[in-house]
Amino acid sequence: MSEALPVARLGITAMAAAPLADPQAPIVVGTLPLAVDLTLYRGDDFFLDVTVTNPDGSPYPLTGYTATSQMRVEPRDPDPPVAEFTCTIDTTTTNVIHLHLPGSQSQAVPDTMAWDVQIVGATGLVTTLAFGQATFTGDVTRP
């Protein structure tokens, strides 16, 4: 980005398979993504960086992945979404996803919506990294 804008930073830990210490212990087969609620100002551009790491804190390489992030009034609402983030995987660090919600996308949205961010690997494996509610405060000044 060429502008010096404030950026929210969010660290997300990717799950990796680990051997069980106790073979009789239950096996975890799934988990919810990280719950993150957003409070945004209607009509403003919003930036969020999602950093994906391994459990040991090392960068999780996102080479070959694509990222998508959308907003809907209700999670099960049909296409098209009400708003979409522009998602870019940083080619320098390879484990940071830059999300940008353009002001034009947030200008005429409802006060509250659901959102999430997903990555898809080269094999088609889908992983939702974060989800939550986005609440918009009405703007006063309009372009």
Secondary structure by P-SEA (a helix, b strand, c coil): cccccbbbbbbbbbbbbbbbcccccccccccccbbbbbbbcccbbbbbbbbbbcccccccccccbbbbbbcccccccccccccccccccccccccbbbbbbccccccccccccccbbbbbcccbbbbbcbbbbbbbccccccc
